[in-house]
Amino acid sequence: MPSLGESAPEPGPSEFELLGLPKPLISGLAKQGIDSPFPIQSATIPDVLAGHDVLGRGQTGSGKTLAFGLPTMARLAGVRPAPGRPRAMILVPTRELALQVHDALEPLGRGLGLRMKVVVGGMSMGKQIEALRRGVDIVIATPGRLGDLIRQGECSLGEVEVSVLDEADHMCDLGFFPVVTELLAQTPADGQRLLFSATLDGDVDKLVRRFLHNPITHSVAPATSPVDTMEHHVMQVTRDDKFDVTAEIANREGRTIIFVRTQHGVDRLCKQLARVGVKAGGLHGGKRQNQRTRILAEFREGSVNVLVCTDVAARGIHVDNISLVLHVDPPQDHKSYLHRGGRTARAGEKGTVVTLVLPNERRSTDALTRRAGIHPFRLKATPGHPRLAEVAGARVPSGEPIPVWEPDVRKPLRPRREGGHSGGGERRGGRRGRRDFDGERRPRRHEDGDRPFAGGAAAGEDRRPRRHADGDRPFVRPAQDQPRSFGDDRRRDGGRARGGFRSDDRPIRQDDRGQRGAGVRSDGPAAGTGSRYAADRGRPFSGDRDRGVRSDDRAPRDGYRSGGGRTDERGNGGFRRNSGTRFER
């Protein structure tokens, strides 16, 4: 017990304080229960604060967001941005990842008075422009939408002090290398550049060589190494058993992510699981942004524990306690395998990755796992196999059909503070803005949905089903009892590829008009259009009928008739000839 003249010893500085971060950031971290940094944060933060270019190589879940976000915010504190001229730029490959980065950094930056704004496709361009005009410290963007705003003159990168590329390898895989190169070239040559990537090859290496000056490299693990706490299993299944095994694994307890190759495969598998009593949500680039946001929110909250998604959509998923990843369709390469598996076993937690393999996929899957540097356990799986329950916690589903789960987009999300000094201010409801900017834009066919689509209703207000995505149409149970197959492998009944449009999709418009060409149409039917001309045969063409005389017609000129047939002296067509004084037929 201390004496009366003594005071209790004050606690020593926290680990984040020793790294050189300001107290408002440390207080914000403490409120979130974060009191010690991850290894990549301890290594990176001092170098970023010192102004060095940094090349970070680490797997998903290693703490990269705070590794670049905390020192960037510390460097920007105390200076207000000019309208339309952000002071820091964070580029990410997908909308979901942009929202994740914003949600992680915005509450911390609020204590420093920093304004941030998410600039991505599929969200209100008008509100993004409004926020930029008020002044934004940090813009968190996908390359396509930011490039659009720059071309419109609404944003300039001439005062960017810190440029961050998060998941640079995936941005290059999606084809954003030219756009990213163009954006970085517009930033000051002496600006600080931070690049984070799981791999360093190809286009990523070109970015490093051109834009990073003597970068300091920090790597928490080899670029292609799997996580030690992740357990890998390859299960060989027959075509007939594949869905039953999938349904049993999906019916397990705990959060599960299921990967399939195509958007239609996502929607189809969700319907099939619902028919046997398994509740699952689908996530892909064909869904509207408000749907994607709601699906991820309810997956985090536990309203749905099974998420079926494609590779690109999953890039924005940063959810804790995902205990199993199931590859229904094996990935295309070893990098995709590692990125998919990175949704589980995050931050030292344990996780399981299961890959279902058909007999004709076994050889390619073996090569894939060798390149990924993993040694999976192998099993021939059948429905009800006791090893399924032991490895994945599989349970036989009830078999009672349930409605296909879709998020209630009318239910408001927990409000995100973007207004005021935090920057952005995307208000829900209220007066509707201009249709040009505030419209809900359907994403591009490319899944990242990065580019804007003109027109539409206000974001979150137009809930009409899309005309081309069967996932948003009301579900009608087919007549057959057995669920249809899914995925992209080949079927026995004709060998038609699975995925794509099926017989129950909306029929494609049958347009039997031939291709229009220049010149004069011949009297006979054109190729491919005979049926149409045959149908028109015998029907008078409106141009052949005399429209009669109207009271407001002017008097015809001499030598010409205002209607009817031609005179005998004039030819029935052909080219005009020049007789010297006038053109005659």
Summary of the structure (lengths in Angstrom):
residues: 585
radius of gyration: 30.8
end to end distance: 119.8
largest distance: 129.2
contacts: 1771
relative contact order: 0.12
helix: 32%
strand: 13%
